[in-house]
Amino acid sequence: MELKRGKTEMDGSGILNCELMNLVKKRVACRDRIVELYDRYTQDTLNKMKSNQSLITANHEQRCDTSCLPLLDFSPSVVRIKDIIEVCSFTESAIV
């Protein structure tokens, strides 16, 4: 059997099977590429979220030193934990 570009010496069903197999291979390759790109995008997004959260946490801790910690100077009967949490929450929401 001699194969030339664009021509084959196969019967009709053989050509059809080859074309179907080529389409299947292309589809599988496209699917694999889509999955790879989606996984990479998901991982990049997750890494950015982790990075942003750590920046927010670090910034919050710096601001909390000036906003929340002075509340600890009061006696426990005056300052409740809830008050400190509210100030910390306010500080964190202001950062975002």
C-alpha positions as MATLAB code, in Angstrom:
seq = 'MELKRGKTEMDGSGILNCELMNLVKKRVACRDRIVELYDRYTQDTLNKMKSNQSLITANHEQRCDTSCLPLLDFSPSVVRIKDIIEVCSFTESAIV';
ca = [
       0.000    0.000    0.000;
       1.392    3.345   -0.996;
       0.350    6.417    0.961;
       0.491    9.816   -0.647;
      -0.515   13.132    0.786;
      -4.288   13.325    0.638;
      -4.674    9.874   -0.917;
      -4.813    6.382    0.504;
      -5.386    2.996   -1.019;
      -7.972    1.910    1.562;
     -11.568    1.055    1.154;
     -14.170    3.590    2.318;
     -14.591    2.130    5.802;
     -10.844    2.180    6.459;
     -10.602    5.857    5.572;
     -13.623    6.627    7.741;
     -12.109    4.744   10.676;
      -8.808    6.619   10.289;
     -10.612    9.964   10.179;
     -12.673    9.056   13.231;
      -9.561    7.989   15.125;
      -7.837   11.262   14.212;
     -10.850   13.220   15.465;
     -10.898   11.213   18.689;
      -7.164   11.831   19.214;
      -7.618   15.565   18.624;
     -10.580   15.685   20.979;
      -8.689   13.828   23.709;
      -5.692   16.141   23.254;
      -7.963   19.200   23.483;
      -9.687   17.817   26.576;
      -6.346   17.100   28.229;
      -5.156   20.635   27.423;
      -8.350   22.138   28.859;
      -7.955   20.099   32.042;
      -4.301   21.150   32.304;
      -5.147   24.838   31.837;
      -8.026   24.627   34.324;
      -5.801   22.945   36.915;
      -3.108   25.574   36.417;
      -5.665   28.421   36.663;
      -7.182   26.879   39.794;
      -3.772   26.457   41.420;
      -2.738   30.013   40.481;
      -6.001   31.361   41.897;
      -5.530   29.375   45.098;
      -1.946   30.619   45.446;
      -3.088   34.228   44.951;
      -5.818   33.782   47.547;
      -3.301   32.369   50.031;
      -0.896   35.209   49.295;
      -3.619   37.848   49.654;
      -4.849   36.282   52.895;
      -1.355   36.286   54.373;
      -0.914   39.940   53.349;
      -4.262   40.817   54.919;
      -3.364   38.896   58.067;
       0.041   40.585   58.342;
      -1.485   44.013   57.739;
      -4.252   43.256   60.219;
      -1.729   42.208   62.850;
       0.170   45.471   62.396;
      -3.014   47.527   62.697;
      -4.291   45.385   65.545;
      -1.199   46.318   67.534;
      -2.345   49.933   67.490;
      -6.127   49.413   67.657;
      -6.827   46.244   69.630;
      -3.966   45.897   72.052;
      -4.586   49.183   73.903;
      -7.906   47.672   74.985;
      -5.950   45.052   76.890;
      -4.587   47.755   79.189;
      -8.000   47.970   80.865;
      -9.016   45.549   83.567;
     -10.882   42.396   82.423;
     -14.090   43.636   84.028;
     -14.092   46.690   81.758;
     -13.032   45.110   78.474;
     -14.710   42.000   77.217;
     -13.235   39.667   74.645;
     -16.182   40.519   72.409;
     -15.086   44.178   72.363;
     -11.613   43.199   71.204;
     -13.049   40.918   68.518;
     -15.319   43.717   67.292;
     -12.395   46.125   67.011;
     -10.293   43.478   65.257;
     -13.143   42.696   62.871;
     -13.595   46.382   62.140;
      -9.879   46.758   61.488;
      -9.808   43.718   59.194;
     -12.857   44.878   57.208;
     -11.290   48.313   56.798;
      -8.192   46.721   55.291;
     -10.125   44.724   52.706;
];
